[in-house]
Amino acid sequence: MARNNRSNTALMVKDNAQHIWLAGLGALATAGEEGNRVFEDLVEKGAKLEKTGRARLEKVLNKAQGRARSLRGDAEGAIGRVSAPIDAGVSTALNKLGIPTRKEILALTRRVEELTRTVQGAKKQPAKRRSAKKAARRTAK
C-alpha cells in the first residue's frame, strides 16, 4: 500500500508539473495574441500622457517666464531707486574734489578737437610776409 501511495504521489506531481507547463505555454500564447493589442494600448496611453505632460510643462514654463520678467522689472526699478542717490553723492564728492564730470570731459574733448582743426587749418595757409621793419625789431631784441 505504501508503494501504491508513493506512485500516486509521483503521478500527481507529474500531472501538476504538466499542468504548470501547459499553463505557462497558454500564458505565452495569450501574451503573443494579446501582446500587440496591449502594446498599442500602451503606446496610445503614453502619447496621451506625454501630450498632457507637455501642456502642463509649457503652462508652468510660461508662468515662470512671466514671473521672471516681472521680477527683472522690479529689480531694475529698485536698482534705479538705490543708485540715483548714490550717483548724486559720488558726483557731488568728485565735484568738491575738483574732478570733472563726464559731460565736462566730453565738452573739453570737443573743444580740443576744434582747436586742433583750427591750428591745422592755419598751418596750411601761407604765412604773410612780414615787413622789414618788424623783422628788424625782432632781431634787435
Rosetta blueprint (number, residue, H / E / L):
1 M L
2 A H
3 R H
4 N H
5 N H
6 R H
7 S H
8 N H
9 T H
10 A H
11 L H
12 M H
13 V H
14 K H
15 D H
16 N H
17 A H
18 Q H
19 H H
20 I H
21 W H
22 L H
23 A H
24 G H
25 L H
26 G H
27 A H
28 L H
29 A H
30 T H
31 A H
32 G H
33 E H
34 E H
35 G H
36 N H
37 R H
38 V H
39 F H
40 E H
41 D H
42 L H
43 V H
44 E H
45 K H
46 G H
47 A H
48 K H
49 L H
50 E H
51 K H
52 T H
53 G H
54 R H
55 A H
56 R H
57 L H
58 E H
59 K H
60 V H
61 L H
62 N H
63 K H
64 A H
65 Q H
66 G H
67 R H
68 A H
69 R H
70 S H
71 L H
72 R H
73 G H
74 D H
75 A H
76 E H
77 G H
78 A H
79 I H
80 G H
81 R H
82 V H
83 S H
84 A H
85 P H
86 I H
87 D H
88 A H
89 G H
90 V H
91 S H
92 T H
93 A H
94 L H
95 N H
96 K H
97 L L
98 G L
99 I L
100 P L
101 T L
102 R H
103 K H
104 E H
105 I H
106 L H
107 A H
108 L H
109 T H
110 R H
111 R H
112 V H
113 E H
114 E H
115 L H
116 T H
117 R H
118 T H
119 V H
120 Q H
121 G H
122 A H
123 K H
124 K H
125 Q L
126 P L
127 A L
128 K L
129 R L
130 R L
131 S L
132 A H
133 K H
134 K H
135 A H
136 A H
137 R H
138 R H
139 T H
140 A H
141 K L
